[in-house]
Amino acid sequence: MDRTVLISLSIPELQSIIIDSVDACLKKRLPQIPENNIDTDRWMDIDELRSYHPDKPSRATVYAWTHNGLIPYHRSGKKLRFFKSEIDTWLLQGKRKSVLEIHNEAANHIKSKTYE
């Protein structure tokens, strides 16, 4: 049998409960990036980059990105080299916030304001 409990909460207490609940949901749904991944700091050539990148871009696309300075790269003679940690950072910079993340930021902003 379900039980209903009625309690009285102030607005800041309710906001805190909501924010904590949203944070818990986000932690369960968003992928966690390992902080100490030994594979993070390694060099990749253009073919390794192409297979690592989620969109599997063509060689021409990768060359266009480097030519236009859109992707972090290093040149060794005529060869292009990519540092995996720099590529990971670059990929994350293009991330657009989800509606849930925007709401969470708004809730945190509201929580940081003091009410009289």
Backbone as CSV, one residue per row, in Angstrom:
resi,resn,N_x,N_y,N_z,CA_x,CA_y,CA_z,C_x,C_y,C_z
1,MET,0.829,-1.171,0.000,0.000,0.000,0.000,0.884,1.248,0.000
2,ASP,0.618,2.199,-0.922,1.391,3.435,-0.999,1.009,4.359,0.140
3,ARG,2.019,5.021,0.664,1.781,5.982,1.739,2.094,7.367,1.233
4,THR,1.266,8.307,1.533,1.486,9.692,1.158,1.884,10.463,2.401
5,VAL,2.992,11.184,2.298,3.489,11.966,3.416,3.511,13.424,2.997
6,LEU,2.917,14.273,3.781,2.920,15.706,3.507,3.880,16.387,4.464
7,ILE,4.766,17.189,3.902,5.714,17.930,4.719,5.765,19.370,4.237
8,SER,6.260,20.226,5.062,6.385,21.632,4.706,7.860,21.948,4.464
9,LEU,8.166,22.480,3.263,9.543,22.836,2.908,9.603,24.290,2.477
10,SER,10.712,24.921,2.786,10.929,26.272,2.276,11.343,26.169,0.806
11,ILE,11.272,27.286,0.093,11.658,27.284,-1.321,13.113,26.849,-1.498
12,PRO,14.077,27.379,-0.721,15.462,26.917,-0.897,15.639,25.414,-0.623
13,GLU,14.903,24.871,0.367,15.003,23.443,0.649,14.466,22.623,-0.526
14,LEU,13.335,23.044,-1.093,12.760,22.357,-2.244,13.694,22.433,-3.447
15,GLN,14.281,23.614,-3.677,15.227,23.766,-4.780,16.420,22.834,-4.597
16,SER,16.898,22.725,-3.385,18.042,21.867,-3.102,17.709,20.403,-3.387
17,ILE,16.526,19.967,-2.992,16.104,18.586,-3.249,16.004,18.330,-4.747
18,ILE,15.431,19.268,-5.475,15.287,19.111,-6.926,16.658,19.046,-7.597
19,ILE,17.547,19.956,-7.227,18.885,19.987,-7.822,19.647,18.699,-7.520
20,ASP,19.571,18.218,-6.285,20.241,16.965,-5.931,19.685,15.792,-6.731
21,SER,18.378,15.775,-6.937,17.747,14.702,-7.715,18.190,14.745,-9.170
22,VAL,18.240,15.943,-9.748,18.674,16.087,-11.140,20.141,15.675,-11.273
23,ASP,20.975,16.092,-10.313,22.389,15.703,-10.344,22.548,14.190,-10.312
24,ALA,21.774,13.531,-9.459,21.857,12.073,-9.363,21.452,11.420,-10.683
25,CYS,20.409,11.936,-11.322,19.976,11.395,-12.620,21.037,11.615,-13.685
26,LEU,21.642,12.801,-13.705,22.672,13.095,-14.697,23.879,12.180,-14.526
27,LYS,24.265,11.931,-13.295,25.425,11.080,-13.047,25.183,9.666,-13.542
28,LYS,23.943,9.216,-13.491,23.620,7.876,-13.966,23.573,7.815,-15.489
29,ARG,23.147,8.907,-16.147,22.912,8.871,-17.591,24.094,9.326,-18.422
30,LEU,24.906,10.267,-17.927,26.007,10.804,-18.715,27.228,9.906,-18.600
31,PRO,27.948,9.710,-19.702,29.153,8.878,-19.625,30.223,9.579,-18.790
32,GLN,30.897,8.809,-17.998,31.966,9.347,-17.171,33.284,9.230,-17.923
33,ILE,34.069,10.287,-17.919,35.367,10.291,-18.589,36.425,9.916,-17.557
34,PRO,37.144,8.834,-17.761,38.160,8.432,-16.785,39.258,9.482,-16.696
35,GLU,39.655,9.794,-15.456,40.666,10.834,-15.254,42.073,10.310,-15.493
36,ASN,42.327,9.080,-15.127,43.670,8.517,-15.263,43.682,7.390,-16.278
37,ASN,43.420,7.726,-17.506,43.388,6.715,-18.562,44.760,6.694,-19.226
38,ILE,45.476,5.574,-19.131,46.818,5.499,-19.698,46.798,5.673,-21.209
39,ASP,45.676,5.365,-21.822,45.558,5.462,-23.273,45.334,6.910,-23.723
40,THR,45.131,7.835,-22.789,44.802,9.213,-23.131,45.940,9.917,-23.859
41,ASP,47.138,9.797,-23.364,48.265,10.538,-23.927,49.076,9.671,-24.876
42,ARG,48.522,9.520,-26.074,49.252,8.780,-27.099,49.074,9.501,-28.423
43,TRP,50.002,9.254,-29.306,49.961,9.859,-30.628,49.132,9.001,-31.570
44,MET,48.433,9.666,-32.483,47.673,8.958,-33.509,48.060,9.531,-34.864
45,ASP,48.111,8.666,-35.875,48.290,9.163,-37.233,46.899,9.449,-37.804
46,ILE,46.851,9.877,-39.028,45.572,10.288,-39.620,44.562,9.128,-39.691
47,ASP,45.051,7.922,-39.991,44.137,6.786,-40.072,43.591,6.391,-38.701
48,GLU,44.436,6.463,-37.676,43.960,6.180,-36.319,42.943,7.233,-35.882
49,LEU,43.204,8.491,-36.238,42.252,9.560,-35.913,40.912,9.305,-36.600
50,ARG,40.967,8.943,-37.867,39.732,8.698,-38.627,38.914,7.578,-38.000
51,SER,39.560,6.532,-37.547,38.810,5.427,-36.937,38.370,5.765,-35.511
52,TYR,39.110,6.634,-34.815,38.768,7.027,-33.441,37.609,8.030,-33.416
53,HIS,37.589,8.939,-34.371,36.569,9.994,-34.407,35.178,9.370,-34.565
54,PRO,34.179,9.842,-33.797,32.845,9.243,-33.870,32.206,9.293,-35.256
55,ASP,32.530,10.311,-36.070,31.908,10.454,-37.392,32.657,9.725,-38.505
56,LYS,33.822,9.165,-38.175,34.646,8.456,-39.170,34.843,9.316,-40.429
57,PRO,35.471,10.494,-40.266,35.620,11.408,-41.407,36.573,10.866,-42.471
58,SER,36.445,11.397,-43.667,37.344,11.005,-44.756,38.696,11.702,-44.554
59,ARG,39.687,11.236,-45.282,41.015,11.877,-45.219,40.915,13.344,-45.641
60,ALA,40.145,13.587,-46.699,39.999,14.962,-47.201,39.410,15.879,-46.128
61,THR,38.454,15.367,-45.368,37.844,16.173,-44.305,38.871,16.502,-43.229
62,VAL,39.658,15.516,-42.820,40.682,15.753,-41.788,41.709,16.767,-42.298
63,TYR,42.135,16.632,-43.568,43.083,17.599,-44.136,42.465,19.002,-44.167
64,ALA,41.178,19.098,-44.469,40.504,20.405,-44.481,40.478,20.997,-43.072
65,TRP,40.193,20.147,-42.061,40.187,20.627,-40.680,41.556,21.175,-40.287
66,THR,42.629,20.464,-40.652,43.969,20.932,-40.286,44.320,22.200,-41.054
67,HIS,43.982,22.229,-42.344,44.274,23.408,-43.168,43.583,24.655,-42.614
68,ASN,42.347,24.494,-42.136,41.582,25.628,-41.601,41.809,25.864,-40.112
69,GLY,42.703,25.077,-39.503,43.021,25.259,-38.090,41.872,24.897,-37.160
70,LEU,41.012,23.980,-37.570,39.855,23.613,-36.763,40.133,22.482,-35.778
71,ILE,41.206,21.736,-36.004,41.519,20.581,-35.169,42.962,20.709,-34.680
72,PRO,43.238,20.330,-33.436,44.630,20.393,-32.960,45.462,19.283,-33.611
73,TYR,46.599,19.657,-34.142,47.456,18.673,-34.807,48.908,19.103,-34.683
74,HIS,49.792,18.173,-34.991,51.234,18.414,-34.995,51.755,17.874,-36.316
75,ARG,52.728,18.558,-36.866,53.285,18.137,-38.145,54.711,17.651,-37.914
76,SER,55.001,16.486,-38.458,56.333,15.922,-38.404,56.759,15.698,-39.844
77,GLY,57.466,16.672,-40.398,57.775,16.624,-41.827,56.475,16.800,-42.592
78,LYS,56.112,15.818,-43.400,54.851,15.875,-44.123,53.739,15.111,-43.407
79,LYS,54.101,14.423,-42.333,53.117,13.596,-41.630,52.369,14.404,-40.570
80,LEU,51.088,14.151,-40.493,50.267,14.765,-39.455,50.173,13.811,-38.273
81,ARG,50.283,14.364,-37.073,50.155,13.589,-35.849,49.132,14.281,-34.963
82,PHE,48.379,13.471,-34.238,47.334,13.992,-33.364,47.531,13.388,-31.980
83,PHE,47.458,14.240,-30.970,47.600,13.799,-29.599,46.201,13.466,-29.088
84,LYS,45.985,12.250,-28.620,44.655,11.769,-28.265,43.970,12.672,-27.244
85,SER,44.686,13.117,-26.220,44.065,13.963,-25.194,43.605,15.301,-25.794
86,GLU,44.358,15.836,-26.758,43.951,17.085,-27.415,42.707,16.858,-28.277
87,ILE,42.624,15.708,-28.917,41.448,15.385,-29.736,40.228,15.213,-28.838
88,ASP,40.407,14.541,-27.688,39.291,14.372,-26.756,38.771,15.730,-26.288
89,THR,39.675,16.629,-25.941,39.274,17.972,-25.507,38.560,18.701,-26.632
90,TRP,39.089,18.597,-27.837,38.487,19.246,-29.008,37.077,18.708,-29.261
91,LEU,36.909,17.399,-29.159,35.592,16.805,-29.371,34.596,17.270,-28.311
92,LEU,35.054,17.381,-27.068,34.155,17.812,-25.992,33.775,19.283,-26.110
93,GLN,34.631,20.097,-26.723,34.317,21.515,-26.883,33.132,21.724,-27.812
94,GLY,32.898,20.807,-28.707,31.792,20.940,-29.642,30.470,20.463,-29.070
95,LYS,30.502,20.001,-27.824,29.297,19.468,-27.204,28.295,20.582,-26.930
96,ARG,27.047,20.333,-27.305,25.978,21.265,-26.989,25.287,20.783,-25.733
97,LYS,24.893,21.694,-24.903,24.247,21.336,-23.647,22.850,20.794,-23.907
98,SER,22.490,19.784,-23.117,21.142,19.227,-23.206,20.184,20.148,-22.451
99,VAL,18.906,19.964,-22.688,17.895,20.758,-21.988,18.021,20.531,-20.486
100,LEU,18.292,19.295,-20.091,18.450,18.976,-18.674,19.641,19.720,-18.068
101,GLU,20.750,19.800,-18.797,21.916,20.528,-18.291,21.628,22.019,-18.171
102,ILE,20.901,22.575,-19.122,20.540,23.995,-19.069,19.633,24.261,-17.870
103,HIS,18.649,23.372,-17.665,17.776,23.514,-16.496,18.569,23.403,-15.200
104,ASN,19.529,22.495,-15.168,20.358,22.322,-13.977,21.166,23.580,-13.687
105,GLU,21.740,24.179,-14.723,22.482,25.426,-14.538,21.570,26.535,-14.033
106,ALA,20.363,26.601,-14.587,19.403,27.615,-14.143,19.033,27.393,-12.681
107,ALA,18.805,26.139,-12.303,18.461,25.824,-10.919,19.609,26.191,-9.982
108,ASN,20.843,25.900,-10.401,22.005,26.283,-9.584,22.111,27.795,-9.457
109,HIS,21.804,28.507,-10.530,21.847,29.972,-10.484,20.795,30.505,-9.509
110,ILE,19.593,29.936,-9.600,18.522,30.362,-8.690,18.897,30.033,-7.243
111,LYS,19.491,28.869,-7.043,19.891,28.461,-5.689,20.942,29.400,-5.119
112,SER,21.810,29.930,-5.979,22.887,30.803,-5.499,22.384,32.185,-5.111
113,LYS,21.188,32.542,-5.574,20.614,33.842,-5.227,19.967,33.748,-3.858
114,THR,20.076,34.794,-3.076,19.452,34.794,-1.755,18.098,35.474,-1.832
115,TYR,17.140,34.873,-1.147,15.799,35.422,-1.114,15.531,36.011,0.262
116,GLU,14.794,37.096,0.259,14.476,37.749,1.530,13.176,37.263,2.056
